[in-house]
């Protein structure tokens, strides 16, 4: 099995950073890489609750991912399964949030249980693209 870890700091309080992962109206502002959009974000934010996000590219092609929240420790930790609609295999995402100062927070994302290095690498690129868009949702 393969996994990836990404650590980044953001100019936002820890609560704002955590909430950007929990509210559909905020998720739809950033949860897709590059110029892709999020025309649909459904969230049942509770342990055992599910989510479904639709990412869409410029040509209108859609990529649908969903999963279940397995651990929620606000504002420090979020764990959820991750499964593309087109894939039979689910992976796991753990997001850790740390307060650095009053208006700065650190996010550590661990995405694990990939069966192939190629899939892991593609998700690393995708996550970096998503996280590059995250600051616009933290305003």
BELTATA-V660779 format. One line per field, one symbol per residue. ss: DSSP state (a for helix, b for strand, c for the rest). Layout:
ss: ???
This chain:
ss: cbbbbbbbbbcccaaaaaaccccaaaaaaaccccccbbbbbbbccccccbbbbbbbcccccbbbbbbbbbbbbcccbbbbbbbbccccccbbbbbbbbbbbccbbbbbbbbbbbccaaaaaaaaaaaaaaaaaaaaacc
